[in-house]
Amino acid sequence: MKKLHVALVGLGFGGAFAPIYKEHPNVGKLTLFDTNPAVLKNTSDYIGGADCAGSFEEILSDPSVDAVHLVTPIPLHADQTVAVLEAGKHCACTVPMATSLEDIRRIVKAKRRSGKNYMMMETTLYTYQYFYAKRMKEAGEFGKIQFFRGSHYQDMAGWPDYWMGLPPFWYGTHAIGPMVGLSDSRICRVNCFGSGTMAEWMVRRYGNPYPVETAIFEFENGLKGEATRSLFETARLYQEGMHVLGSEKSFEWGFADWDAPIITTLGAPVDGRGRPTTAETVPMPNYYEDLPEELWHFTVGGNYDPLNPQDSLKMGAGAGHHGAHAHLVHEFVMSCVEERKPWIDEHLGGNITAAGICAHESALRNGEPVIVPKF
Ligand SMILES: NC(=O)c1ccc[n+]([C@@H]2O[C@H](COP(=O)([O-])OP(=O)(O)OC[C@H]3O[C@@H](n4cnc5c(N)ncnc54)[C@H](O)[C@@H]3O)[C@@H](O)[C@H]2O)c1
């Protein structure tokens, strides 16, 4: 069995991935790195010990490292991704891929030159909810998909400095990703408006006046999707929501991020006005079967019962962004082992990220349409 040497860099949120790599059967060695030595030591201790690098450059120059997963602050993503690819290693990076179109282009070029894999680690594309909606689509349950809606409401007060005043759609991937994933198409155009006001010191950092942005995305196949993103001074319970409206059934996220979704069904036509419409709240199953057994417990969090993965899911909200972390790790590792592209490659990741960058551009131009370039 082919085994990889993986380096995990940035261990705040990134720390959640350390035990998953450690237990993945196709990972032979895990190296950790964080510029904060205490965080590095704590993460290593937490997983019962791992190799710790002394610097990012040490990882780049180590020929035994096959793949690097970056979970570092947003402003570092593009430069570090290019550096990893140029060092001849596969690269996974947390979202967003970058915060400018030029940086996405640099990554795509570096990826092509290196011949290695690039994967954007978008959590929303591996949630219980996404898997469920994807199966509904494959089974034809939606009828025709007519419209998408995405949301990401989160209050970021007190988060690290680089978040303060961030243009909402520069981190729009959770609201945009699922609609692109389910569209069988790509976003080609966007109109977006910014709304509200926020503290002046936050406006100055990125020249972004808006705490909230709302956009209509157009897909190449003619479909449309609306997404709304809020980061500051907006009272809304946290939600990374995915909504799919079909001609026969629709899938809508619950009010809170952890609420079960609502499936609406149009009944058979009757005499009179309108078709009967029913809605039910559906608890999500856990899609763990495609993972190696060693990773099953990462899909459900602390209440894992190895004899009954489904029931243990029902005991809690589920681990790591609705079970996504283990699937992300598995897809990245297996794409490298099997020498194939990962699903969220530079084209899909580039479209999801660029759509958000262009949305903010449109908001700054008071809603003018902006063409999303193809990567
Ligand atoms: N659902 C998701 O996909 C999701 C959720 C949370 C965060 N994120 C992304 O993950 C990234 C990290 O988020 P966070 O909340 O942990 O951020 P953070 O800023 O709190 O932590 C980042 C970590 O990286 C370390 N670090 C900083 N510079 C470094 C460098 N040059 N080399 C190595 N390590 C370095 C810091 O010491 C810190 O431990 C962000 O880019 C964010 O966008 C994604």
Ligand as a Chemical Component Dictionary entry (heavy atoms), coordinates in Angstrom:
data_LIG
# 
_chem_comp.id                   LIG 
_chem_comp.type                 NON-POLYMER 
_chem_comp.pdbx_formal_charge   0 
_chem_comp.three_letter_code    LIG 
# 
loop_
_chem_comp_atom.comp_id 
_chem_comp_atom.atom_id 
_chem_comp_atom.alt_atom_id 
_chem_comp_atom.type_symbol 
_chem_comp_atom.charge 
_chem_comp_atom.model_Cartn_x 
_chem_comp_atom.model_Cartn_y 
_chem_comp_atom.model_Cartn_z 
_chem_comp_atom.pdbx_ordinal 
LIG N1  N1  N 0  -14.867 25.704 7.359  1  
LIG C1  C1  C 0  -13.666 26.007 6.948  2  
LIG O1  O1  O 0  -13.261 25.595 5.890  3  
LIG C2  C2  C 0  -12.788 26.898 7.795  4  
LIG C3  C3  C 0  -13.105 27.122 9.151  5  
LIG C4  C4  C 0  -12.225 27.906 9.918  6  
LIG C5  C5  C 0  -11.084 28.460 9.331  7  
LIG N2  N2  N 1  -10.830 28.229 8.021  8  
LIG C6  C6  C 0  -9.594  28.771 7.413  9  
LIG O2  O2  O 0  -8.500  28.212 8.103  10 
LIG C7  C7  C 0  -7.437  29.148 8.226  11 
LIG C8  C8  C 0  -6.960  29.196 9.651  12 
LIG O3  O3  O 0  -8.031  29.581 10.477 13 
LIG P1  P1  P 0  -7.764  29.778 12.039 14 
LIG O4  O4  O 0  -9.062  30.208 12.615 15 
LIG O5  O5  O -1 -7.050  28.605 12.597 16 
LIG O6  O6  O 0  -6.764  31.003 11.952 17 
LIG P2  P2  P 0  -5.780  31.582 13.055 18 
LIG O7  O7  O 0  -5.246  32.834 12.477 19 
LIG O8  O8  O 0  -6.463  31.593 14.373 20 
LIG O9  O9  O 0  -4.652  30.433 13.173 21 
LIG C9  C9  C 0  -3.771  30.131 12.155 22 
LIG C10 C10 C 0  -2.608  29.340 12.747 23 
LIG O10 O10 O 0  -1.553  29.434 11.805 24 
LIG C11 C11 C 0  -0.349  29.777 12.483 25 
LIG N3  N3  N 0  0.491   30.502 11.565 26 
LIG C12 C12 C 0  0.513   31.823 11.279 27 
LIG N4  N4  N 0  1.449   32.082 10.325 28 
LIG C13 C13 C 0  2.016   30.904 10.006 29 
LIG C14 C14 C 0  3.034   30.514 9.101  30 
LIG N5  N5  N 0  3.659   31.410 8.338  31 
LIG N6  N6  N 0  3.376   29.200 9.050  32 
LIG C15 C15 C 0  2.769   28.304 9.835  33 
LIG N7  N7  N 0  1.812   28.611 10.719 34 
LIG C16 C16 C 0  1.429   29.893 10.803 35 
LIG C17 C17 C 0  -0.771  30.594 13.690 36 
LIG O11 O11 O 0  0.185   30.538 14.726 37 
LIG C18 C18 C 0  -2.086  29.897 14.074 38 
LIG O12 O12 O 0  -1.864  28.836 14.977 39 
LIG C19 C19 C 0  -7.964  30.475 7.713  40 
LIG O13 O13 O 0  -7.411  30.695 6.449  41 
LIG C20 C20 C 0  -9.461  30.276 7.566  42 
LIG O14 O14 O 0  -9.937  30.928 6.426  43 
LIG C21 C21 C 0  -11.643 27.456 7.247  44 
# 
loop_
_chem_comp_bond.comp_id 
_chem_comp_bond.atom_id_1 
_chem_comp_bond.atom_id_2 
_chem_comp_bond.value_order 
_chem_comp_bond.pdbx_ordinal 
LIG N1  C1  SING 1  
LIG C1  O1  DOUB 2  
LIG C1  C2  SING 3  
LIG C2  C3  SING 4  
LIG C2  C21 DOUB 5  
LIG C3  C4  DOUB 6  
LIG C4  C5  SING 7  
LIG C5  N2  DOUB 8  
LIG N2  C6  SING 9  
LIG N2  C21 SING 10 
LIG C6  O2  SING 11 
LIG C6  C20 SING 12 
LIG O2  C7  SING 13 
LIG C7  C8  SING 14 
LIG C7  C19 SING 15 
LIG C8  O3  SING 16 
LIG O3  P1  SING 17 
LIG P1  O4  DOUB 18 
LIG P1  O5  SING 19 
LIG P1  O6  SING 20 
LIG O6  P2  SING 21 
LIG P2  O7  DOUB 22 
LIG P2  O8  SING 23 
LIG P2  O9  SING 24 
LIG O9  C9  SING 25 
LIG C9  C10 SING 26 
LIG C10 O10 SING 27 
LIG C10 C18 SING 28 
LIG O10 C11 SING 29 
LIG C11 N3  SING 30 
LIG C11 C17 SING 31 
LIG N3  C12 SING 32 
LIG N3  C16 SING 33 
LIG C12 N4  DOUB 34 
LIG N4  C13 SING 35 
LIG C13 C14 SING 36 
LIG C13 C16 DOUB 37 
LIG C14 N5  SING 38 
LIG C14 N6  DOUB 39 
LIG N6  C15 SING 40 
LIG C15 N7  DOUB 41 
LIG N7  C16 SING 42 
LIG C17 O11 SING 43 
LIG C17 C18 SING 44 
LIG C18 O12 SING 45 
LIG C19 O13 SING 46 
LIG C19 C20 SING 47 
LIG C20 O14 SING 48 
# 
